Amino acid sequence: MLTGKTAVVTGGTRGIGFAIAKKFLENGANVAIAGSRQESVDKALAKLPEYAGRVMGIWPDICSPEEVAAAFASVKEKFGSLDILANNAGISSRTSLYDYTIEEFSKIMDLNVKAVFVCTQAAARIMKAQGGGVIVNTSSMVGEYGQPSGCGYPASKYAVNGLTRSLARELAKDNIRVNAVAPGVTRTDMVAALPQELVDRISAGIPLGRVGEPLDIANAYLYLSSDLASYVTGVTLRVDGAAMT
Ligand code: NAD
C-alpha cells in the first residue's frame, strides 16, 4: 500500500511508533525511525534486519527546527522523497494539579505539541515542493474526554487535534492531508507493566472487551497514510474499542 513512499516516524523506537514503522515497512515504504537517542534508534533498527536498505535512523531534538530540518533533509537525500510524517513521539503524566510543576507542564507541551508543530513545518516544506504528502498525528482518547489527573497531557492532545484540523485546512491547497489517530489504552511497555488484574479491570470497562494492541493503532496509521484515505483530511480517528474514559 505504500510502495515507493518514504515515511518518518517520530518516537519510532518502541511501542506504538515501532509498530507503525514496521507496518509501513511491511507495506513497501522506506522508513526513517526517529528517536531521542542514537542508542535506542540502533536497538530498534537491529530488530528489523530484513528491511536493511529501506530503513534508517535519525535522532534530532524534535523541538529544534534546525536539527529537524537537517534530519529530514538527510532522509530525502537517502530515499529521494519524504511522503509521510507520523508525529507519534509523546509523553504522558498523571500528576495532580497541586503537584504539577511548570517544568513538567512545559516538558509535556514541548514534546507533545511544539515538536508536532516543528516536525510538521519541516516536513510540509519538503512535501509542498515535491507536490504533496500525508501527516498523521498521534492524539489520544483523553483528547476528547480529558482525564481526572495529569491535566497537561489531555491539554496537549486537544492541541494536537487543533493542529490537525487547522493544518488540514491550511495545507489542502498543497495536496498535503493531515489527520490524527486517537488511541485508547494500548498495550505498550507502560500497560504491559501493569498487573494483569488491573488490565482485566480496564478491559472490562471497554465495550470491545480488551485493551488495544500497537498493531490496532498501526493499522489505522496505514489506512490514513495510504491512498485509501485520499479524500480524508482533518479527521481524528478514534481507535479505542469505544472506550468512553
Ligand atoms: P512509549 O513510551 O512506548 O513510546 C514513546 C516514544 O516517544 C518512544 O519511542 C520514545 O523514544 C519517544 N520519545 C519520548 N521522549 C522523547 C523525546 N524527548 N524526543 C523524541 N522522542 C521521544 O509510548 P506509546 O504508548 O507508544 O506512545 C506513543 C504515542 O501514543 C504518544 O504520543 C502517546 O501519547 C500516544 N498514546 C498512547 C496510548 C497508550 O495507551 N499507550 C494511548 C493514547 C495515546
Boltz pocket constraint, residues with backbone or C-beta under 6 A from the ligand:
constraints:
  - pocket:
      binder: B
      contacts: [[A, 10], [A, 11], [A, 12], [A, 13], [A, 14], [A, 15], [A, 16], [A, 17], [A, 34], [A, 35], [A, 36], [A, 40], [A, 60], [A, 62], [A, 87], [A, 88], [A, 89], [A, 90], [A, 91], [A, 92], [A, 111], [A, 138], [A, 139], [A, 140], [A, 141], [A, 182], [A, 183], [A, 184], [A, 185], [A, 186], [A, 187], [A, 188], [A, 189], [A, 190], [A, 191]]
      max_distance: 6.0
